[in-house]
Amino acid sequence: MDSSGVVIRPREDADLPGAAAALTEVHATDGYPVEGVAHPEAWLRSDDVLASWVAAAGRRIVGHVAVMRPGGEDAVSLWTEQSGSDEQHIGVLARLFVLREARRQALGERLVRAAMDYGLSTGRRLVLDVVVKDSAAISLYERLGWLRTGRATHPYGTGHSVEAICYVAPDS
């Protein structure tokens, strides 16, 4: 797949079935995300989504990212403690995924940059947590200047959790 024909644009309601199919495929190949797979459209359409974008190759959705309202995440708590910021000025970068066949074309970077631009334009500092095993995602965030703020346990499902690293986006 050639990234020259892939467009990063705001997600539309009509994109949800394709984004849900992509999420399910990424989960099957990578074990990511650890939640949301049972009802992917509802998970992507959550009322906590402030903004979201897709990577579209024609009509096919090959990637996705969202900025969410804070909802008790450790990454938010760590940043508010370290910065003195309040939750109204924080957004959570989440639901980032790119199909395996569309990787190595900077689509993840382009999606993250769209979210970062949104954060800057709305006065929201973005935070996130990333599962320790997801080394490619960790490399992406660090290459883009995200700063580690600490470690956390990311809960999912009933009684499950994984170790995660928390980050904050650069301030400019």
N, C-alpha and C positions, 0 to 999 in steps of 0.2 A: 504494500500500500504506500502510495506516494503522498507525503504530507502537503504538497503544494496545492492539492485540491481540497484540503480539509479546512473548514471554516470554524472559528471559535465565535459563538454567538450566544445571546441570552437564551435560556431554555424556554420553550413554549409548551403549552399543555399537550400539543400533538406529538411532542418528543418523548413523552413519558413511557409509552410502550417500548420504544427503541432503547431508551436509557435503561429501563428495567431489564430488558434482554441483555444489554451489555453488562450491567451489574451482575446478573446471574452467571454470565459467561466468565467474567473476571473472578468471581467467587470460585467457580469450578476449576479454573486454572491456577489460581494463586491463594485460595483460602482467605481472600479479602473481598469485601469487608467481613468482619466477624458477626455483624448483625444486619438486619434489614432484608435478608435474602428470602425469607418466608413470604413477605408482602412488599416486593421491591418498589412498586409504583407508589404505594402509600408512604413508604420510608423516604422516597425521593421527594414526594409532594408535601412533606410535613409542614404543619403550620409554623414551625420555627425557622423555616427557610426565609432568609431576607432577600437573597438573590442567588441565581444559579445560571450556569453556562454549560453548553455542550460543545463537543468537537464533532462536527458533522462532515462526513464524506458523502456528498450528495444527500440522499435521504437516510443514510445509515448513521446512527449515533455510535461513535467509536470512543467517546470519552465524556466525562462529566465532572463538575465541581460545584460546590455550594458554599455560601456563607450563611451561617446559622446564628440565631439569637443564642446568647449564653443560656445553658440549662443545667448548671451544676457541675460542669466539667472541671477536673483538676487543673487543666491548663488555664482556665479562667481564674480559679482561686489563686494559683501560683502567681499569675501576672498581676492581679489586683493587690496581692500582698507585697510584691516586689516594686510595683510602680505607683501605688496609691490611686490608680485609675478606678473608675466605677464601671459596672457592667454595661451601662448605656453606651459606653465608648469602646466596647469590645465586640468583635465578631469572631465566630469560630469557623475556621476553614474545615470543611468536612466533605464527605461523599465524593472524594477524588478517585477516579479510576479511568484507566485507558485499556482498551482491548490489547491483548498480547500482540496481535498482528499489526497494530498501529503504533507500537512503541519504537523507541530510538529515533523519533522524528520531532522531538521537543514539544509534543502535544501536551504532556503533563506540565511542562514549564509554561506553555502558552495559557493553559487553563488556570494555573496558579497565579500568573501575572494578571489575568482578568480579575480574579478575586482580590488580589492585592490593590489593583487600581480602584476597585469598588471601595475597599476599606479606606484608602486615602481620600477618595472623593466624598465619603460620607462621615469622615472623622472617627472611624472605628479601627482600632488597632486589632489586627487579626492574631489569633492564637490557634494552636492545634495540638493534638497528641498523635504520635505515630508509634505503632507497635514496633518493638525492638527488632523483630525479625525482618522488617521491611526496609532493608538496607538501601534499595534504589530510591525509595521515597526520602529517606534520611539524607542521602547524597543530594537529591534535588533541592530540598529545603535549605540545606547548608550552602549549596552553590548559589542560591538566590539571596543569601544573607540573613536567613532566619537564625535567631539566637536561642540556644537551649536555656530553658528556665528551670528545669528539674525533671524528675521522674515521677511516674504515677502508675497506678494500677487501673487499667481500662476495663470496666465491668461490661459484660454482655450476657444475654440469655439469662437463664436461671442459675445463679451460683457459679458462673464462669467469669474468668478475668485473665488478662494478659498484661505483661509489663510494657509500659510505653514511655516514650521520651516526649516532654512538652517543649514547645517552641513558641516564640513570638516573632512576628514579621518585623522586618526593618522599619524604622519610622519614616523613611522617605524613599 
